[in-house]
Structure formats: structure tokens, C-alpha cells
Amino acid sequence: MMINRRLIGVVPDSMRYIGGNVALQWLSLLANIALTTALACFLRDLCLGTAGQGELMRTVLVAVAAAAVRFVCSLGSAG
């Protein structure tokens, strides 16, 4: 188990911060999944020859949003 129960027993208020950190890491993981999916779909469209301006813009917007979410999650979990 990654969380030492005895350590949590010494500082029971820390569980709230651990839960918040885990939630931020899950949110960052979801942003990574969205980015990977968007890039894979764009590459598929490129291979099929159906990629256009709309697909490129969608991929760029997802990439920027995912980067912003990951940045906020990194700041939140570090502090």
C-alpha cells in the first residue's frame, strides 16, 4: 500500500490533502487521455486524407486545453 496508515494516524488532517492531490492527478491523467485521443484521431485523418482545417483546429484546441489543465493540476498538487 502506498499510503502509510501509521503516518496518517499521526497526522489525520493530512488525509484531506492526500485526497486532493490524488484527485488532481486523476484530472491530469484525463487531460492526457484527451490529448492522446485527439492526436490519434488527427493522425488517422491525415492517413486517410480527410484531415482539414477543422480537424487541425480541434486538435490544437484540445492540446491547449489539456496543457492548461495539466499546468493547473501540477500547481495544485505541488502546493
N, C-alpha and C positions, 0 to 999 in steps of 0.2 A: 504494500500500500504506500502511496506517495506521501500521504499526509500522516505525520506522526501524531497519534492520538494523545500521547502523554504531553507533548508540547502544546496541543490545543487545549488540554485540560489546565495547563498552567496559565494560558492567556486565552480565555474563552471568547473574548471580544474579537479576536483575530479571525474567527470563522466568517464574519461578515465581509472582511477584506479579501479573504481567500475566495469566497463565493463570487464576489465582484470581479476578481482577477480571472477566474475561470470563465465567467460569462463574457468578458471582453475578449478572451482568447477564442471562444466559440464564435463570436461575431466576426473576428478577424479571419477565422477559418472559412466562414460562409462567404466573406468577401473574396477570399482566394478562390473558392469554388466557382463563384460567379465570374470572376476574371478568366479563369481557365476555360470555362464553358464558352464564354463569349469569343475568346481567341480560337478555340477549336472550331466553333461554328463559322467564324470568318475564314479560317484556313480551308474548311470544307467548301465554302462558297467560292473561294479562289480556285481550288482544284476543279470544281465543276464549271467554272467560268460564269457563275451567276452573281459574283460579288460586284456591288455597285457603291455609289456614294453613300446610300442609306446604311448599308451594312458596315461600311468603314466608320461612319459617324456613330453608329450604335456601339461598335466595339471600343471606340475612343472614349465615349461617354461612360461605358461600364468600367473601363480601365481607370479613368479619372475618379469615378465614384468609389471604386474598390481601393484605390490608393488613399483617398481621403479617409475612408472608414478604417483602413489599417493604421493610418497615422494617428487618428484619434484613439483607437484601441491601444496602440503602443504607448501613447502618452498616459492614458488612463491606467494601464496595468503597471507602468513604471512608477507612478506617483502615488 
